[in-house]
Amino acid sequence: QVQLVESGGGLVQPGGSLRLSCAVSGSILSINVMGWYRQAPGKEREWVATMANGGTTNVADSVKGRFTISRDNTRNTVYLQMNSLKPEDTAVYYCNADGAIGTFGRRYPGVWGRGTLVTVSS
């Protein structure tokens, strides 16, 4: 019943910026960890960044210094600010919620969004 919907993907030139959003629908009271993953054509899905409920963040070395993850707990929304984009950043970006707690004691260990395509090209 709970759903994650990504938005903000599109075509951007190298060196440009893009901001992804992930909105959570459903009666969710809290989410432990929210994060972003990506999958490029012909490659395995890889972790990009995560942010815990308390504010602790972790970012992959490949995007460190360029990508910033943030979340609004009151809205159960997570963002990914992507700066200085490179062609190798081209991928489908997926939002993930881990440890979500809903009403009536519902638990959601892991929920994935459908993904949003980011294309970095001149």
C-alpha positions in Angstrom: 0.0 0.0 0.0 2.9 2.4 0.7 4.4 3.8 -2.5 7.5 5.9 -3.3 7.4 8.1 -6.3 10.5 9.7 -7.7 10.5 12.9 -9.8 12.9 15.5 -11.1 14.8 13.4 -13.6 15.5 14.5 -17.1 18.2 15.6 -19.6 21.0 17.9 -18.4 24.3 19.0 -19.8 27.6 17.9 -18.3 28.4 20.2 -15.4 24.8 21.0 -14.8 22.6 20.4 -11.8 19.4 18.5 -11.1 17.3 17.9 -8.0 15.5 14.7 -7.4 12.6 14.2 -5.1 11.0 11.1 -3.6 7.5 11.4 -2.1 6.0 8.7 0.1 2.4 8.0 -0.1 0.4 6.1 2.4 -0.2 6.2 6.2 3.5 6.2 7.2 4.4 7.4 10.7 8.2 7.3 10.4 11.0 5.9 8.2 14.4 4.9 9.6 16.6 5.3 6.6 15.9 6.8 3.2 18.3 6.7 0.3 19.1 6.8 -3.4 20.4 4.1 -5.7 21.1 4.1 -9.4 21.4 1.7 -12.2 23.2 2.6 -15.5 22.6 0.6 -18.7 24.4 -2.7 -18.5 25.5 -2.3 -14.9 24.3 -3.4 -11.6 22.3 -1.2 -9.3 24.6 0.7 -6.9 24.2 2.7 -3.8 24.4 6.4 -4.0 23.5 8.0 -0.7 21.5 7.3 2.5 20.2 9.5 5.3 19.0 8.2 8.7 16.1 9.6 10.7 18.5 11.4 13.1 20.3 13.2 10.3 23.3 11.0 9.7 24.3 10.9 6.0 26.5 8.7 3.9 27.5 9.3 0.3 29.2 7.0 -2.2 32.8 8.0 -3.1 31.8 8.3 -6.7 29.5 11.2 -6.0 31.0 12.7 -2.8 31.4 16.4 -3.0 28.9 16.7 -5.9 25.7 15.0 -4.5 23.9 16.0 -1.4 21.0 14.0 0.2 18.4 15.6 2.5 15.0 14.7 3.8 12.0 16.3 5.3 10.7 14.0 8.0 7.5 15.9 8.4 6.6 15.2 4.8 8.4 11.9 4.5 10.2 13.2 1.5 13.9 12.7 0.5 15.8 14.7 -2.0 19.0 14.3 -3.9 20.8 17.5 -5.1 23.1 16.6 -7.9 25.7 19.2 -9.0 28.6 19.0 -11.4 27.0 16.2 -13.3 29.1 13.9 -15.4 28.1 11.6 -18.3 28.8 8.6 -16.1 26.0 9.8 -13.8 23.5 8.8 -16.4 21.3 6.2 -14.9 17.8 5.4 -13.5 17.7 6.7 -10.0 15.7 4.8 -7.5 14.4 5.9 -4.1 14.4 3.5 -1.2 12.8 3.6 2.3 14.0 1.1 4.9 12.4 0.5 8.3 9.1 2.4 7.6 6.4 2.2 10.2 2.8 2.7 9.3 -0.5 2.8 11.1 -1.9 -0.2 12.9 1.6 -1.5 13.5 2.5 -2.0 9.9 6.2 -2.5 9.1 7.9 -2.0 5.8 11.4 -3.4 5.8 12.2 -2.1 2.3 10.2 -0.2 -0.3 11.4 0.9 -3.7 10.2 3.5 -6.1 9.8 2.9 -9.8 12.8 5.2 -10.7 13.4 8.3 -12.6 15.8 8.6 -15.5 18.7 11.0 -15.4 20.6 11.6 -18.7 23.8 13.7 -18.7 24.7 14.5 -22.3 25.7 17.5 -24.4 
